[in-house]
Amino acid sequence: MPPQPNMNQMMKQVQKVQADIAKAQEALKDETVTAAVGGGVVSVEVTGDLEFKSLTIKPEAVDPDDPEMLSDMVLAAVNEGLRKAQEMASQRLEAAAGPLGGAGGMGGLGIPGL
């Protein structure tokens, strides 16, 4: 029979992970990613908590005869910015979760079967 887990130690570990995750979530508000399309003529800056900080459109991106192209580039930049920000957030939160996160789940607590 495997040894019984120490409940006090487990609770301390869970509380530490919760605090680490809260810190990581707060820090994500200040971390940004940039996504650019069309050779950099359209770019966006997005925080880790998915707030758009800037949208830049260079003059050469504006073609009065093809407004759809500009719309497509803005959408592509926004979607890429969201993807990058979500990926960054996921990495930061997974790192903060330590033994409770990632593929190991709660296995780091020493609880049999988890």
C-alpha distances in whole Angstrom, upper triangle without the diagonal:
4,7,9,12,15,17,21,20,19,22,25,24,24,28,29,28,30,33,33,33,36,38,38,39,42,43,43,46,48,47,49,49,53,53,57,58,62,62,61,64,61,58,56,54,51,48,45,45,47,50,53,55,58,60,62,65,67,71,71,68,71,73,75,75,72,70,67,66,65,63,61,61,60,57,56,56,54,51,51,50,48,46,46,45,42,41,41,40,37,36,37,34,31,32,32,29,27,23,24,26,27,25,22,22,20,17,19,17,13,12,10,13,16
4,6,9,12,15,18,17,16,19,21,20,21,24,25,25,27,30,29,30,33,34,34,36,39,39,40,43,44,43,45,46,49,50,53,55,59,59,58,61,58,55,53,51,47,45,41,42,44,47,50,52,55,56,59,62,64,68,68,65,68,70,72,73,69,67,64,63,63,61,58,58,57,54,53,52,51,48,48,47,45,43,43,42,39,38,38,36,33,33,33,31,28,28,28,25,23,20,20,23,24,22,19,19,17,14,15,13,10,9,8,11,13
4,6,9,12,15,14,14,17,19,18,19,22,23,23,25,28,28,29,31,33,33,35,37,38,39,42,43,42,45,46,49,50,54,56,59,59,58,61,58,55,53,50,47,44,41,41,44,47,50,51,54,56,59,62,64,68,68,65,68,70,72,73,69,67,65,64,63,61,59,58,57,55,53,53,51,49,48,47,45,43,43,42,39,38,38,36,33,33,33,30,28,28,27,24,22,19,20,23,24,23,20,20,17,14,14,12,9,9,9,13,14
4,7,9,12,12,11,14,16,16,17,20,21,21,23,25,26,27,29,31,31,33,35,36,37,40,42,41,44,44,48,49,53,55,58,59,57,60,57,54,51,49,46,43,39,39,42,45,48,50,53,55,57,60,63,66,67,64,67,69,71,72,68,66,64,63,62,60,58,57,56,54,52,52,50,48,47,46,44,42,42,40,38,37,37,35,32,32,31,29,27,27,26,23,22,18,18,22,24,23,19,19,15,14,14,11,9,8,9,12,13
4,6,9,8,8,11,13,12,13,16,17,17,19,22,22,23,26,27,28,29,31,32,33,36,38,37,40,41,45,46,50,52,55,55,54,57,54,51,48,45,42,39,36,36,38,41,45,46,49,51,54,57,60,63,64,61,63,66,68,69,65,63,61,60,59,57,55,54,53,51,49,49,47,45,44,43,40,39,39,37,35,34,33,31,29,28,28,25,23,23,22,19,18,15,15,19,21,21,17,16,12,12,11,8,6,6,9,12,12
4,6,5,6,9,10,11,12,14,16,17,18,20,21,23,24,26,27,29,30,32,33,36,37,37,40,41,45,46,50,53,56,56,55,57,54,51,48,45,42,39,36,35,38,41,44,46,49,51,54,57,60,63,64,62,64,67,69,70,66,64,62,61,59,57,56,55,53,51,50,49,47,45,45,43,41,40,39,37,35,34,34,31,29,29,28,25,24,24,22,19,18,16,16,20,22,23,19,18,14,14,13,9,9,9,12,16,15
4,5,5,6,9,10,10,12,14,15,16,18,20,21,22,24,25,27,29,30,31,34,36,36,39,40,44,45,49,52,55,55,54,56,53,50,47,44,41,37,34,33,37,39,43,44,47,50,53,56,58,62,63,60,62,65,67,68,65,62,60,59,58,56,54,54,52,50,49,48,46,44,43,42,40,39,38,36,34,33,33,30,28,28,27,24,23,23,21,19,18,16,15,19,22,23,19,18,14,14,13,10,10,10,13,16,15
4,5,5,6,9,10,11,12,14,15,17,18,20,21,23,24,26,27,29,30,33,34,34,38,39,43,45,49,51,55,55,53,56,53,49,46,43,40,37,33,33,36,38,42,43,46,49,52,55,58,61,62,60,62,65,67,68,65,62,60,59,58,56,55,54,52,50,49,48,46,44,44,42,40,39,38,36,34,34,32,30,29,28,27,24,23,23,21,18,18,16,16,20,23,24,21,19,16,16,15,11,13,13,16,19,18
4,5,5,6,9,10,11,12,14,15,16,18,20,21,22,24,26,27,29,31,32,32,36,37,41,43,47,49,53,53,51,53,51,47,44,41,38,35,32,31,35,37,40,41,45,47,50,53,56,59,60,58,60,63,65,66,63,61,59,58,56,54,53,52,50,48,47,46,44,42,42,40,38,37,36,34,32,31,30,28,26,26,24,22,21,20,18,16,15,13,14,17,20,22,18,17,14,14,12,9,10,12,15,18,16
4,5,5,6,9,10,11,12,14,15,16,18,20,21,22,24,26,27,29,31,31,34,35,39,41,44,47,51,51,49,51,49,45,42,39,36,33,29,29,32,35,38,40,43,45,48,51,54,57,58,56,58,61,63,64,60,58,56,55,53,52,50,49,47,45,45,43,41,40,39,38,35,34,34,32,29,29,28,26,24,24,22,20,19,18,16,14,13,11,11,15,18,19,16,14,10,11,10,6,9,9,13,15,13
4,5,5,6,9,10,10,12,14,15,16,18,20,21,23,24,26,28,30,30,33,35,39,40,44,47,50,51,49,51,48,45,41,38,35,32,28,28,31,34,37,38,42,44,47,50,53,57,58,55,57,60,62,63,60,57,55,55,53,51,50,49,47,45,44,43,41,39,39,37,35,34,33,31,29,29,28,25,24,24,22,19,19,19,16,14,14,13,12,16,19,21,18,16,12,14,13,10,12,12,16,18,16
4,5,5,6,9,10,11,12,14,15,17,18,20,21,22,24,27,28,28,32,34,37,39,43,46,50,50,48,50,47,44,40,37,34,31,28,27,31,33,36,37,41,43,46,49,52,56,57,54,56,59,61,63,60,57,55,54,52,51,50,48,46,45,44,42,40,39,38,36,34,34,33,30,29,28,27,24,23,23,21,19,18,18,15,13,13,13,12,16,19,21,19,17,14,15,13,11,13,14,18,20,18
4,5,5,6,9,10,10,12,14,15,16,18,20,21,22,25,26,26,29,31,35,37,40,43,47,47,45,47,45,41,38,35,32,29,25,25,29,31,34,35,39,41,44,47,50,53,54,52,54,57,59,60,57,54,53,52,50,48,47,46,44,42,41,40,38,36,36,34,32,31,30,28,26,25,24,22,20,20,18,16,15,14,12,10,10,9,9,12,16,18,15,14,11,12,10,8,11,13,16,18,15
4,5,5,6,9,10,10,12,14,15,16,18,20,21,23,25,25,28,30,34,35,39,42,45,46,44,46,43,40,36,34,30,27,24,23,26,29,32,34,37,39,42,45,48,52,53,50,52,55,57,58,55,52,50,50,48,46,45,44,42,40,39,38,36,34,34,32,30,29,28,26,24,24,23,20,19,19,17,14,14,14,11,9,10,9,8,11,15,17,15,12,10,12,10,9,12,13,16,17,14
4,5,5,6,9,10,11,12,14,15,17,18,20,22,24,24,28,30,33,35,39,42,46,46,44,46,43,39,36,33,30,26,23,22,26,28,32,32,36,39,42,45,48,51,52,50,52,55,57,58,55,52,51,50,48,46,45,44,42,40,40,38,36,35,34,32,30,30,29,26,25,25,23,20,20,20,18,15,16,15,12,11,12,12,11,14,17,20,18,16,13,16,14,12,16,16,20,21,18
4,5,5,6,9,10,11,12,14,15,16,18,21,22,22,26,28,31,34,37,40,44,44,42,44,41,38,35,31,28,25,22,22,25,27,31,31,35,37,40,43,46,50,51,48,51,54,56,57,54,51,50,49,47,45,44,43,41,39,39,37,35,34,33,31,29,29,27,25,23,23,21,19,18,18,15,13,14,13,9,9,10,11,11,13,16,19,17,16,14,16,13,12,16,17,21,22,19
4,5,5,6,9,10,10,12,14,15,16,19,21,20,23,25,29,31,35,37,41,41,39,41,39,35,32,29,26,23,19,19,23,25,28,29,32,35,38,41,44,47,48,46,48,51,53,54,51,48,47,46,44,42,41,40,38,36,36,34,32,31,30,28,26,25,24,22,20,20,18,16,15,15,13,10,10,10,7,5,7,8,7,9,13,16,14,13,11,14,12,11,15,16,20,20,17
4,5,5,6,9,10,11,12,14,15,18,20,20,23,25,29,31,34,37,41,41,39,41,38,34,31,28,25,21,18,18,21,23,27,28,31,34,37,40,43,46,48,45,47,50,52,53,50,47,46,45,43,41,40,39,37,35,35,33,31,30,29,27,25,25,24,21,20,20,19,16,15,16,13,10,12,12,8,8,10,12,10,11,15,18,17,14,13,16,15,14,18,18,22,22,19
4,5,5,6,9,10,11,12,14,16,18,19,22,24,28,30,34,37,41,41,38,40,38,34,31,27,24,21,18,17,21,23,26,27,30,33,36,39,42,46,47,45,47,50,52,53,50,47,46,45,43,41,41,39,37,36,35,33,31,31,30,27,26,26,25,22,20,21,19,16,16,16,13,11,13,13,9,9,12,14,13,14,17,20,20,18,16,19,17,16,20,21,25,25,22
4,5,5,6,9,10,10,12,15,16,16,19,22,25,28,32,35,38,38,36,38,35,32,29,25,22,19,16,16,20,22,25,25,29,31,34,37,40,44,45,43,45,48,50,52,48,46,44,43,41,40,39,37,35,34,33,31,29,29,28,25,23,23,22,19,18,18,16,13,14,13,10,9,10,9,5,7,9,12,11,12,15,18,18,16,16,18,16,16,20,21,24,25,21
4,5,5,6,9,10,11,13,15,15,18,20,24,26,29,32,36,36,34,36,33,30,26,23,20,17,13,13,17,19,22,23,27,29,32,35,38,41,43,40,42,45,47,49,46,43,41,40,38,37,36,34,32,31,30,28,26,25,25,23,20,20,19,17,15,16,14,11,11,11,9,6,8,9,5,6,9,12,11,10,13,17,17,15,15,18,16,17,20,21,24,24,20
4,5,5,6,9,10,12,14,15,18,20,24,26,30,33,37,37,34,36,33,30,26,23,20,16,13,12,16,18,21,22,26,28,31,35,38,41,42,40,42,45,47,49,45,43,41,41,38,37,36,35,32,31,31,29,26,26,26,23,21,22,21,17,16,17,15,12,13,14,11,9,12,12,9,10,13,16,14,14,17,20,20,18,18,21,19,20,23,24,27,27,24
4,5,5,6,9,10,12,13,16,19,22,25,29,32,36,36,33,35,32,28,25,22,19,15,13,13,16,18,21,21,24,28,30,34,36,40,41,39,41,44,46,48,45,43,41,40,38,37,36,34,32,31,31,28,26,26,25,23,21,22,20,17,17,17,15,12,14,14,10,9,12,11,8,11,13,16,16,15,18,22,22,20,20,23,21,21,25,26,29,29,26
4,5,5,6,9,10,10,13,16,19,22,26,29,32,32,30,32,29,26,22,19,16,13,10,10,14,16,19,19,22,25,28,31,34,37,39,36,39,42,44,46,42,40,39,37,35,34,33,31,29,28,28,25,23,23,22,19,18,18,16,14,13,14,11,8,10,10,6,6,9,9,6,9,12,15,15,13,15,19,20,18,19,22,20,21,24,26,29,28,25
4,5,5,7,10,10,13,15,19,21,25,28,32,32,29,31,28,24,21,18,15,11,8,8,11,13,16,17,21,23,26,30,32,36,37,35,37,40,42,44,40,38,36,36,33,32,31,30,27,26,26,24,21,21,21,18,16,17,16,12,12,13,11,8,10,11,8,7,11,11,9,11,14,17,16,14,16,20,21,19,20,23,22,23,26,27,30,29,25
4,5,6,8,10,13,16,19,22,26,29,32,32,30,31,28,25,21,18,15,11,9,9,12,13,16,16,20,23,26,29,32,36,37,35,37,40,42,44,41,38,37,36,34,32,32,31,28,27,27,25,22,23,22,19,18,19,18,14,15,16,13,11,13,14,11,11,14,14,12,14,17,20,19,18,20,24,24,23,23,26,25,25,29,30,33,33,29
4,5,6,7,10,13,17,20,23,27,30,30,27,29,26,23,20,16,14,10,8,9,12,13,16,15,19,22,24,28,30,34,35,34,36,39,41,43,40,37,37,35,33,32,31,29,27,27,26,23,22,22,21,18,17,18,16,13,14,15,11,10,13,13,9,10,14,13,11,14,17,20,20,18,20,23,24,23,24,26,25,26,29,31,34,33,30
4,5,5,8,10,14,17,20,24,27,27,24,26,23,20,17,13,10,7,4,6,9,10,13,13,16,19,22,25,28,31,33,31,33,36,38,40,37,34,33,32,29,28,28,26,23,23,23,20,18,18,17,14,13,14,12,9,10,12,9,7,10,11,8,9,13,13,12,15,17,20,20,17,19,22,24,22,24,26,25,26,30,31,34,33,29
4,6,8,11,14,17,20,24,27,27,24,26,23,19,16,12,9,6,6,5,8,8,11,11,14,17,20,24,26,30,32,30,31,35,36,39,36,33,32,31,28,27,27,25,23,22,23,20,17,19,18,15,14,16,14,11,12,14,12,10,13,14,12,13,16,16,15,18,20,24,23,21,22,26,27,26,27,30,28,30,33,34,37,36,32
4,7,10,13,17,20,23,27,26,23,25,22,18,15,12,10,6,7,9,11,10,12,10,14,17,19,23,25,29,31,29,31,34,36,39,36,33,33,32,29,28,28,26,23,23,23,20,18,20,19,15,15,17,15,12,14,15,12,11,15,15,13,14,18,17,16,19,21,25,24,22,24,27,29,28,29,31,30,31,35,36,39,38,34
4,7,10,14,17,21,24,24,21,23,20,16,14,10,8,5,6,8,10,10,12,11,13,16,18,22,24,28,29,27,30,33,35,37,34,32,31,30,27,27,26,24,21,22,21,18,17,18,16,13,13,14,11,9,12,12,9,9,13,12,10,13,16,15,15,18,20,24,23,21,21,25,27,26,28,30,28,30,33,35,37,37,33
4,7,10,13,17,20,20,17,19,16,13,10,6,5,4,6,9,9,9,9,8,10,13,15,18,20,24,25,24,26,29,32,34,31,28,28,26,23,23,23,20,18,18,18,14,13,15,13,9,11,12,9,7,11,11,9,10,13,13,12,15,17,17,18,21,22,26,26,23,23,26,28,28,30,32,31,33,36,37,39,38,35
4,7,10,14,17,17,14,16,14,10,8,6,5,6,8,11,10,11,10,10,11,12,14,17,19,23,23,21,24,27,30,31,28,26,25,23,21,21,20,17,16,16,15,11,11,12,10,7,9,10,7,6,10,10,8,10,13,13,13,16,18,18,19,22,23,27,26,23,22,25,28,28,30,32,31,33,36,38,40,38,35
4,7,10,14,13,10,13,11,7,6,4,6,9,11,14,12,12,10,10,9,10,11,13,15,19,20,18,20,24,26,28,25,23,22,20,18,18,17,14,13,14,12,9,10,11,9,6,10,11,8,9,12,12,11,14,16,16,17,19,21,22,23,25,27,30,30,26,26,28,31,31,33,35,35,37,40,41,43,41,38
4,7,11,11,9,11,8,5,5,7,8,11,13,15,13,13,11,12,11,10,10,12,14,18,18,15,18,21,24,25,22,20,19,17,15,15,14,11,10,11,9,6,8,9,6,5,9,9,8,10,13,13,13,15,17,18,19,21,23,23,25,27,28,32,31,27,26,28,31,32,34,36,36,38,41,42,44,42,38
4,7,7,5,7,6,4,7,9,11,15,17,19,16,16,13,14,12,10,9,10,11,15,14,12,15,18,21,22,19,18,17,15,13,14,12,9,9,11,9,6,9,10,8,8,12,12,11,13,16,16,16,19,21,21,22,25,26,27,29,31,32,35,35,31,30,32,35,35,38,40,39,42,45,45,47,45,42
4,5,5,6,6,6,9,12,14,18,20,22,19,19,16,17,14,12,11,10,11,14,13,10,14,16,19,20,16,16,15,11,10,12,10,6,8,10,7,6,10,11,9,10,13,14,13,16,18,18,19,22,23,24,25,27,29,30,31,33,35,37,37,33,31,33,37,37,40,41,41,44,47,47,49,47,43
4,5,5,6,9,12,15,18,22,23,25,22,22,19,20,17,14,12,10,10,12,10,8,12,13,17,17,14,14,13,10,9,12,10,7,10,12,9,9,13,14,12,14,17,17,17,20,22,22,23,25,27,27,29,31,32,33,35,37,38,41,40,37,35,36,40,40,43,45,45,48,50,51,52,50,47
4,6,8,9,13,16,18,22,24,26,23,23,20,20,17,15,13,11,11,13,11,10,14,15,19,20,17,17,17,13,13,15,14,10,13,15,12,11,15,16,14,15,19,18,17,20,23,22,23,26,27,27,29,31,32,33,35,37,38,41,41,37,35,37,40,41,44,45,45,48,50,51,52,51,47
4,5,6,10,12,16,19,21,23,21,20,17,17,14,11,9,9,8,11,10,9,13,16,19,20,18,17,17,14,12,15,14,10,11,14,12,10,13,15,13,13,17,17,16,18,21,21,21,24,26,26,27,29,31,31,33,35,36,39,39,36,34,36,39,40,43,44,44,46,49,50,52,50,47
4,7,10,13,17,20,23,25,22,21,17,17,13,10,8,6,5,8,7,6,9,12,15,17,15,14,15,12,10,12,12,9,10,13,12,10,13,15,14,14,18,19,18,20,23,23,23,26,28,28,29,32,33,34,35,38,39,42,42,38,37,39,42,42,45,47,46,49,52,53,54,52,49
4,7,11,13,17,20,21,18,17,14,14,11,7,6,5,6,10,10,7,10,13,16,18,15,13,14,11,8,10,10,7,6,10,9,7,9,12,11,11,15,16,16,17,20,21,21,23,25,26,27,29,31,32,33,35,37,40,39,36,34,36,40,39,42,44,44,46,49,50,52,50,46
4,7,10,14,16,18,15,14,11,11,8,6,5,7,9,12,13,11,14,17,19,21,19,17,17,14,12,12,12,9,8,10,9,6,8,11,10,9,12,14,13,14,17,18,18,20,22,23,23,26,27,28,29,32,33,36,36,32,31,34,37,37,39,41,41,43,46,47,49,47,43
4,6,10,13,14,12,11,7,7,5,4,6,9,12,15,16,14,16,19,22,24,21,18,18,16,14,13,14,11,8,10,10,6,6,10,9,6,9,12,11,11,14,16,15,17,20,20,21,23,25,26,27,29,31,34,33,30,29,32,35,34,37,39,38,40,44,44,46,45,41
4,7,10,12,10,9,6,5,5,7,9,12,15,18,20,18,20,23,25,27,25,22,22,20,17,17,17,14,12,13,13,9,9,11,10,7,9,12,10,9,13,14,13,14,17,18,18,20,22,23,24,26,28,31,31,28,27,30,33,32,34,37,36,38,41,42,44,43,39
4,7,8,6,6,4,6,7,9,12,15,18,22,23,20,22,26,28,29,27,24,23,22,19,18,18,16,13,14,14,10,9,10,10,6,7,10,8,6,10,12,11,11,14,16,15,17,20,20,21,23,25,29,27,24,24,27,30,29,31,34,33,35,38,39,41,40,36
4,5,5,5,6,7,10,13,15,19,21,25,26,24,26,29,31,33,30,28,27,26,23,22,22,20,17,17,17,14,12,13,13,9,9,11,10,6,9,11,9,9,13,14,13,14,17,18,18,20,23,26,25,22,22,26,28,27,29,31,30,32,35,36,39,37,34
4,5,7,10,11,14,16,19,22,25,28,29,27,29,32,34,36,33,30,29,28,25,24,24,22,19,19,18,16,14,14,13,10,9,10,9,5,7,9,7,5,9,10,9,11,14,14,14,16,19,22,21,18,19,22,24,23,25,28,27,28,32,32,35,34,30
4,6,9,11,14,16,20,23,26,29,31,28,30,33,34,36,33,30,29,28,26,24,24,23,20,19,19,17,14,15,15,12,10,12,11,7,8,11,10,7,11,13,11,11,15,16,15,17,20,23,21,19,20,23,25,23,25,28,27,29,32,32,35,34,30
4,6,9,12,14,17,20,23,26,28,25,26,29,31,33,29,26,25,25,22,20,20,19,16,15,16,14,11,11,12,9,7,10,10,6,7,11,10,9,12,14,14,14,17,19,18,20,23,26,24,21,22,24,27,25,27,30,30,31,35,35,37,36,32
4,6,9,11,15,18,21,24,26,24,25,28,29,31,29,25,25,24,22,20,20,19,16,15,16,14,11,13,13,10,9,12,12,9,11,14,13,12,15,17,16,17,20,22,21,23,26,29,27,25,25,28,30,29,31,34,33,34,38,38,40,39,35
4,6,8,11,14,18,21,22,20,21,24,26,28,25,22,22,21,18,17,18,16,13,13,14,11,9,11,12,9,9,12,12,10,13,15,15,14,18,19,19,20,23,24,24,26,28,32,30,27,27,30,33,32,34,36,36,37,41,41,43,42,38
4,7,10,14,17,20,22,20,21,25,26,29,26,23,24,23,19,19,20,17,14,15,16,13,11,14,14,11,12,15,14,12,15,17,16,16,19,21,20,21,24,25,25,27,29,33,32,29,29,32,35,34,36,38,37,39,42,43,45,44,40
4,6,10,13,16,18,16,18,21,23,25,23,20,21,20,16,16,17,15,12,14,15,11,10,14,14,11,13,16,15,14,17,19,18,19,22,23,22,24,27,27,28,30,32,36,35,32,32,34,37,36,38,41,40,42,45,46,48,47,43
4,7,10,13,15,13,14,18,19,22,19,17,17,16,13,13,14,11,8,11,12,9,9,12,13,10,13,16,15,15,18,20,19,20,23,24,24,26,29,29,30,32,34,38,37,33,33,36,38,38,40,43,42,44,47,48,50,48,45
4,6,10,12,10,12,15,17,20,18,16,17,15,12,13,14,11,9,13,13,10,11,15,14,13,15,18,17,17,20,22,21,23,26,26,27,29,31,32,32,35,37,40,39,36,35,38,41,40,43,45,44,47,50,50,52,51,47
4,6,8,7,8,12,14,16,15,13,14,12,9,11,12,9,8,12,13,10,12,15,15,15,17,20,19,20,23,24,24,26,28,29,30,32,34,35,36,38,40,43,42,39,38,40,43,43,46,48,47,49,52,53,55,53,50
4,6,6,8,11,14,16,15,14,16,13,10,13,15,11,11,15,15,13,15,18,18,17,21,22,22,23,26,27,26,28,31,31,32,34,36,37,38,40,42,45,45,41,40,42,46,45,48,50,50,52,55,56,57,56,52
4,5,6,9,11,14,13,13,15,13,11,14,16,13,13,17,18,16,18,21,21,21,24,26,25,26,29,30,30,32,34,35,36,38,40,40,42,44,46,49,48,45,44,46,49,49,52,54,53,56,59,59,61,59,56
4,5,7,11,13,12,12,14,12,10,14,15,12,14,17,17,16,19,21,21,21,24,26,25,27,30,30,30,33,35,35,36,39,40,41,42,45,46,49,49,45,44,46,49,49,52,54,53,56,59,60,61,59,56
4,6,10,11,10,9,11,8,6,10,11,9,10,13,13,13,15,18,18,18,21,23,23,24,27,28,28,30,32,33,34,36,38,39,40,42,44,47,46,43,41,43,46,46,49,51,51,53,56,57,58,56,53
4,6,9,8,7,10,9,6,10,12,11,11,15,15,15,17,20,20,21,23,25,25,26,29,30,31,32,35,36,37,38,40,41,43,45,46,49,48,45,44,46,49,49,52,54,54,56,59,59,61,59,55
4,5,5,6,9,8,8,11,12,12,13,16,17,17,20,22,22,23,26,27,28,29,31,33,33,35,37,38,39,41,43,44,45,47,49,52,51,47,46,48,51,51,54,56,56,58,61,62,63,61,57
4,6,6,9,10,9,12,14,14,15,18,19,20,21,24,25,25,27,29,30,31,33,35,36,37,39,41,42,43,45,47,48,49,52,54,53,50,48,50,53,53,56,58,58,61,63,64,65,63,59
4,6,9,9,10,13,14,15,17,18,20,21,23,24,25,27,29,30,31,33,35,36,37,39,40,42,43,45,46,48,49,51,53,55,54,51,49,50,54,54,57,59,59,61,64,64,65,63,60
4,5,6,7,9,10,12,13,15,16,18,19,21,22,23,25,27,28,29,31,32,34,35,37,38,40,41,43,44,46,47,49,52,50,47,45,47,50,50,53,55,56,58,61,61,62,59,56
4,5,5,6,9,10,11,13,14,16,17,19,20,21,23,24,26,27,29,30,32,33,35,36,38,39,41,42,43,45,47,50,48,45,43,45,48,48,51,53,54,56,58,58,60,57,54
4,5,5,6,9,10,10,12,14,15,16,18,20,21,22,24,26,27,28,30,31,33,35,36,37,39,41,42,43,45,48,46,43,41,42,46,45,48,51,51,53,56,56,57,55,51
4,5,5,6,9,10,10,12,14,15,16,18,20,21,22,24,26,27,28,30,31,33,34,36,37,39,40,42,44,46,45,41,40,41,45,44,48,49,50,52,55,55,56,54,51
4,5,5,6,9,10,11,12,14,15,16,18,20,21,22,24,26,27,28,30,32,33,34,36,37,39,40,42,45,44,40,39,41,44,44,47,49,49,51,54,54,55,53,50
4,5,5,6,9,10,11,12,14,15,17,18,20,21,22,24,26,27,28,30,32,33,34,36,37,39,41,43,42,38,37,39,42,42,45,47,47,49,52,52,53,51,48
4,6,5,6,9,10,11,12,14,15,16,18,20,21,22,24,26,27,29,30,31,33,35,36,37,39,42,40,37,35,36,40,40,43,45,45,48,50,50,51,49,46
4,5,5,6,9,10,10,12,14,15,16,18,20,21,22,24,26,27,28,30,31,33,34,36,38,40,39,36,34,36,39,39,42,44,44,47,49,50,51,49,45
4,5,5,6,9,10,10,12,14,15,16,18,20,21,22,24,26,27,28,30,32,33,34,36,39,38,34,33,35,38,38,41,43,43,45,48,48,50,48,44
4,5,5,6,8,10,11,12,14,15,16,18,20,21,22,24,26,27,28,30,31,33,35,37,36,32,31,33,36,35,38,41,41,43,46,46,47,45,42
4,6,5,6,8,10,11,12,14,15,16,18,20,21,23,24,26,27,29,30,31,33,36,35,31,29,31,34,34,37,39,40,42,45,45,46,44,40
4,6,5,6,9,10,10,12,14,15,16,18,20,21,22,24,25,27,28,30,32,35,34,30,29,31,34,34,37,39,39,41,44,44,46,44,40
4,5,5,6,9,10,10,12,14,15,16,18,20,21,22,24,26,27,28,30,33,32,28,27,29,33,32,35,37,37,39,42,42,44,42,39
4,5,5,6,9,10,11,12,14,15,16,18,20,21,22,24,26,27,29,31,30,26,25,27,30,29,32,35,35,37,40,40,41,39,36
4,5,5,6,9,10,11,12,14,15,17,18,20,21,23,24,26,27,30,29,25,24,25,29,29,32,34,34,36,39,39,41,39,35
4,5,5,6,9,10,11,12,14,15,16,18,20,21,22,24,26,29,28,24,23,26,29,28,31,33,33,35,38,39,40,39,35
4,5,5,6,8,10,10,12,14,15,16,18,20,21,22,24,27,26,22,21,24,27,26,29,31,31,33,36,36,38,36,33
4,6,5,6,9,10,11,12,14,15,16,18,20,21,23,25,24,20,19,21,24,24,27,29,29,31,34,34,36,34,30
4,5,5,6,9,10,11,12,14,15,17,18,20,22,24,24,20,19,21,24,24,27,29,28,31,34,34,36,34,31
4,5,5,6,9,10,11,12,14,15,16,18,20,23,22,19,18,21,24,23,26,28,27,30,33,33,35,34,30
4,5,5,6,9,10,10,12,14,15,16,18,21,20,16,16,18,21,20,23,25,25,27,30,30,32,30,27
4,5,5,6,9,10,10,12,14,15,17,19,19,15,14,16,19,19,22,24,23,26,29,29,31,29,26
4,5,5,6,9,10,11,12,14,16,19,18,15,14,17,20,20,22,24,23,26,29,30,32,30,27
4,5,5,6,8,10,10,12,14,17,16,13,13,17,19,18,20,22,22,24,27,28,30,29,25
4,6,5,6,8,10,10,13,15,14,10,10,13,15,15,17,19,19,21,24,25,27,25,22
4,6,5,6,9,10,11,14,14,10,9,13,15,15,17,19,18,21,24,25,27,26,22
4,6,5,6,9,10,14,13,11,11,15,16,16,18,20,18,20,23,25,27,27,23
4,5,5,6,9,12,11,8,10,13,14,13,15,17,16,18,21,22,25,24,20
4,5,5,7,9,9,5,6,10,11,10,12,14,13,16,19,20,22,21,17
4,5,5,9,10,7,8,12,12,13,14,15,13,16,19,21,23,23,19
4,5,9,9,8,10,14,14,13,14,15,13,15,18,20,23,23,19
4,6,5,5,8,11,11,10,10,12,11,12,15,17,19,19,15
4,5,6,8,11,10,10,10,11,8,11,14,16,18,18,15
4,6,8,9,7,7,7,7,5,7,10,12,14,15,12
4,7,9,7,5,5,7,6,7,11,11,14,14,10
4,7,7,5,7,9,9,11,14,14,17,16,12
4,5,6,9,10,10,13,15,16,17,16,13
4,6,9,9,11,14,15,15,16,14,11
4,6,5,7,10,11,12,13,11,8
4,5,7,9,11,11,12,11,7
4,5,6,8,8,10,9,6
4,5,6,6,8,8,5
4,5,8,10,11,8
4,6,9,11,8
4,6,9,8
4,6,6
4,6
4
